[in-house]
Amino acid sequence: MTIPQRLCVLQFPSPTEIAWTTAIRARAESLGWTTHDLAVPSEWPRSHDRSAVYFTTGIHGAETLDPTHWIVLTENTSTSAGLVSGVLGVSQYSHASLVHTSIRLALSAKFASQNAQVDVLDARALRLDLPGLGQVERAAVDDLDLTAPDHRPLQIFDRLPIPIGASADWEPGIFNYPLGQAMEGGASDMDLTGRARVLVFGPFVYLPEGSWTVSINLTVDPMNGRVPLRFDWGDEGDFVSHNVFVTRPGQYTITLARDWVAVTPAQIRIWLTQPLFQGRLIFEGCHISRAPDDTPETTSV
């Protein structure tokens, strides 16, 4: 008796996503397999007595189906962000686009690193050899017309599993700058005069489990005073922090390392911790990288 196979397919957002779903469904059903879109409640399988393909954009619930094999179909990460931003009607690396794109990429990265029975394949190929299904060929699709980005904040997902040393630059434009009582509207070049407050936060890019290091770059002019700052690196309410008093004008880099224990949105925060009469800060972005898992949670200047 043949043991039923349960193939779970995760896809990066891609112009080929519908074409691959259609092609894999057709091939599986021609072999007598059942197919299920896990985003549709009525398509959830009621039994496991036949081989099946599960299509999902997430993992919550899919694990309970105990797939025998996982397939991750990857795409150029800039194309993924461009596709999501077009659907949402926002710019390519807006907050909404980064959040919606990175959560799918981070969940795929999680499974690529933690499951032995996983194949990471390029969705841009016209045909793929899939476990139990053999050769599957998709229909051709038009390329997405995108302007080449001048930076790629999601390039940490270019290779799966994410290798140690994978990195990306997060430029100032993807962060938030509070202005007055509002949580946005400010700029990366800021006057520090005023009350203690958060100066910079974001970008809420989802990261998978593992150790992640960030180097935060900024220029500070204390204008003959001293500027009290706190730097946070973490997710939601759990941060590694570093406090410093800047007394000399210049460029500074603050490096923090932290372990991610679940797929959660990463946030950098820079705080002015005491009121000031004068001072200036220019936030110049940061550099993140995947560090070895034994990297201690640390801070340095």
C-alpha positions in Angstrom: 0.0 0.0 0.0 1.3 3.4 -1.0 1.8 5.8 1.9 -0.1 9.1 1.2 2.2 12.1 0.6 1.3 15.6 1.9 3.0 18.3 0.0 2.8 21.9 1.4 3.7 24.7 -1.0 4.7 28.2 0.3 5.3 30.9 -2.3 7.0 34.3 -2.1 4.7 37.0 -3.6 5.5 36.6 -7.3 4.0 37.3 -10.8 4.2 33.5 -11.2 2.2 32.6 -8.1 -1.2 32.0 -9.8 0.5 30.2 -12.7 2.3 27.8 -10.3 -0.8 27.2 -8.2 -2.7 26.3 -11.4 0.0 24.1 -12.8 0.6 22.2 -9.5 -3.1 21.7 -9.0 -3.6 20.3 -12.5 -0.6 17.9 -12.1 -1.6 16.7 -8.7 -5.3 16.1 -9.6 -4.3 14.2 -12.7 -2.5 11.8 -10.4 -5.5 11.4 -8.1 -4.2 13.7 -5.4 -6.5 16.2 -3.6 -5.6 19.9 -3.6 -6.4 22.4 -0.9 -6.0 26.2 -0.6 -5.6 26.6 3.2 -6.8 30.2 3.0 -10.3 28.9 2.1 -11.9 27.2 5.1 -14.1 24.9 2.9 -10.9 23.5 1.3 -9.3 22.2 4.5 -8.8 18.4 4.2 -11.1 16.2 6.2 -8.9 13.2 6.1 -5.4 12.1 5.2 -6.1 8.9 3.3 -5.1 10.3 -0.1 -2.0 12.2 -1.2 -2.6 15.9 -1.2 -1.1 19.3 -2.0 -1.7 22.2 0.4 -1.2 25.8 -0.7 -0.6 28.3 2.0 0.9 31.8 2.5 1.5 31.2 6.2 2.3 28.4 8.5 -0.3 28.7 11.3 -2.4 25.6 10.9 -0.4 24.1 8.1 1.9 22.4 10.6 -1.1 20.5 12.1 -1.6 18.8 8.8 1.9 17.1 9.3 3.2 17.7 5.7 5.6 15.0 4.5 7.4 17.6 2.4 7.6 21.4 2.0 8.2 23.4 -1.1 9.3 27.0 -1.0 9.0 28.9 -4.3 11.2 32.0 -4.1 11.3 35.2 -6.1 13.5 38.3 -6.4 12.6 40.1 -3.1 12.3 43.5 -4.8 9.8 42.0 -7.2 7.9 40.5 -4.2 7.7 43.9 -2.5 6.7 45.6 -5.8 3.9 43.2 -6.4 2.6 43.6 -2.8 2.8 47.4 -3.0 0.9 47.4 -6.2 -1.9 45.4 -4.7 -2.0 47.7 -1.6 -1.7 50.8 -3.7 1.4 52.1 -1.8 5.0 52.7 -2.6 7.4 49.7 -3.0 9.1 50.0 0.4 6.3 51.7 2.4 5.6 50.4 5.9 2.6 48.4 4.7 4.5 46.8 1.8 7.4 45.8 4.0 5.2 44.3 6.7 3.0 42.3 4.3 6.0 41.1 2.2 8.4 40.3 4.9 6.0 38.2 7.0 5.6 35.8 4.0 9.4 35.8 3.4 10.3 35.3 7.0 7.8 32.4 7.4 9.3 30.7 4.3 12.8 31.2 5.7 11.7 29.6 9.0 10.7 26.4 7.3 13.6 26.4 5.0 16.0 26.3 8.0 14.0 24.1 10.3 12.7 21.3 8.2 14.7 18.5 6.7 12.1 17.7 4.0 12.1 21.0 2.2 13.0 22.1 -1.3 13.8 25.7 -2.0 13.1 26.4 -5.7 13.1 29.4 -8.0 9.6 30.4 -9.0 10.9 32.2 -12.1 11.7 28.8 -13.7 9.3 27.5 -16.3 9.4 23.9 -15.1 10.2 22.3 -11.8 10.7 18.7 -10.5 8.5 18.3 -7.4 8.4 15.5 -4.9 5.8 12.9 -5.9 4.6 15.0 -8.8 7.6 14.8 -11.1 8.0 17.5 -13.8 5.5 20.4 -13.6 5.5 23.2 -16.1 3.7 26.5 -15.6 2.3 28.9 -18.1 4.4 31.9 -19.1 3.6 35.2 -17.4 4.5 38.8 -18.2 7.3 40.3 -16.2 6.4 42.9 -13.6 7.3 46.3 -14.8 9.3 47.7 -11.8 11.8 50.5 -11.5 15.1 49.0 -10.2 15.2 50.0 -6.5 18.2 52.0 -5.2 18.2 49.9 -2.1 17.0 46.4 -1.1 15.9 46.2 2.6 14.7 42.6 2.1 17.8 41.2 0.5 18.4 39.1 3.6 15.9 36.7 2.1 17.7 36.3 -1.3 19.0 32.9 -0.2 17.1 30.3 1.8 18.0 29.0 4.3 19.4 32.4 5.3 23.2 32.0 5.6 25.2 33.4 8.4 26.4 36.8 7.2 23.4 37.6 5.1 22.8 41.4 5.4 20.9 44.4 4.2 21.0 48.1 4.6 17.9 49.8 6.0 17.9 53.3 4.7 16.3 56.3 6.6 13.3 56.4 4.2 11.7 53.2 5.6 11.7 54.5 9.3 9.2 56.7 11.1 9.9 60.1 12.7 7.4 61.5 15.1 6.5 65.2 14.8 4.9 66.9 17.7 2.1 64.6 19.1 1.9 62.7 15.8 3.9 59.4 15.3 5.0 60.4 11.8 5.7 63.5 9.7 9.2 64.2 11.0 12.5 63.8 9.2 15.8 62.0 9.7 17.6 65.3 10.2 16.1 66.6 13.4 16.4 69.4 16.0 16.7 67.9 19.4 15.3 70.9 21.3 12.4 69.9 23.5 11.0 67.2 25.7 12.3 63.6 26.1 10.8 61.6 23.3 11.2 58.8 20.8 13.1 60.2 17.7 13.1 57.2 15.3 11.3 53.9 15.2 10.6 51.1 12.7 10.7 49.5 10.1 8.8 46.4 11.4 10.4 44.0 8.9 9.7 40.5 10.0 12.7 38.4 10.9 12.9 34.6 11.4 14.5 32.9 14.4 18.2 33.3 15.0 20.7 35.9 16.1 20.5 39.3 14.3 22.9 42.2 14.6 22.2 45.8 13.8 24.6 48.7 13.4 22.9 52.0 13.7 24.6 55.0 12.0 24.0 58.6 13.0 25.6 62.0 13.3 25.1 64.0 16.5 26.0 67.6 17.3 25.4 68.4 21.0 26.2 72.1 20.4 28.5 72.4 23.5 26.1 70.3 25.6 25.5 66.6 26.0 22.8 64.5 24.3 21.4 61.6 26.3 20.2 58.8 23.9 18.9 55.3 24.2 19.0 52.7 21.4 16.6 49.8 21.3 16.7 46.7 19.0 14.1 44.0 19.3 10.5 43.1 18.6 7.3 44.4 20.2 8.1 44.7 23.9 11.4 42.8 24.1 14.5 44.9 23.4 18.2 45.0 23.8 19.1 48.5 24.8 22.1 50.8 25.1 22.3 54.2 26.7 24.9 56.9 25.9 25.7 60.5 26.5 27.1 62.2 23.4 29.3 65.1 24.3 31.3 65.7 21.1 30.0 66.3 17.6 30.7 63.5 15.1 29.5 60.3 13.4 28.6 57.4 15.6 27.8 53.7 15.1 25.9 51.8 17.8 25.9 48.0 17.4 23.4 45.7 19.1 22.8 41.9 18.9 19.7 40.1 19.8 18.2 36.6 19.5 14.9 36.2 17.7 12.9 33.2 19.1 9.9 33.5 16.8 9.0 35.2 13.5 8.2 38.8 14.7 8.6 42.3 13.4 12.0 44.0 14.0 12.1 47.5 15.4 14.8 50.0 16.1 14.1 52.8 18.4 16.2 55.9 19.2 15.1 57.9 22.3 16.1 61.3 23.6 15.9 60.4 27.3 16.0 63.9 28.8 14.8 67.3 27.7 17.3 69.5 25.8 17.6 73.1 25.0 19.7 72.5 21.8 21.2 69.8 19.7 20.9 68.1 16.3 20.8 64.5 15.2 20.9 63.0 11.7 19.8 59.3 11.5 21.7 57.7 8.6 20.1 54.3 8.6 21.4 51.0 9.7 22.9 47.7 8.6 21.5 44.4 9.8 23.1 41.0 9.5 22.4 37.3 10.4 24.9 36.5 13.1 26.0 33.0 14.4 23.5 31.6 16.8 26.0 31.6 19.7 26.4 35.4 19.4 25.6 36.9 22.9 23.0 39.6 23.2 25.3 42.6 23.4 25.7 46.3 22.7 28.7 48.4 21.6 29.6 51.8 20.4 
